[in-house]
């Protein structure tokens, strides 16, 4: 894993935590894969919309 991807992911997680929005382990992993270029952002957005709007 690229050091830059890990650093970016930690920074985003810390910023979200300061706003009271803690990431779950699975959310952190998704963010890390996006930052490393292993998963596309558009695919991730689609997955999140589906996950959080499904009833």
Secondary structure, DSSP 8 states (H G I E B T S, - for coil): --HHHHHHHHHHHHHHHHTT----HHHHHHHHHHHTTSS-HHHHHHHHHHHHH--
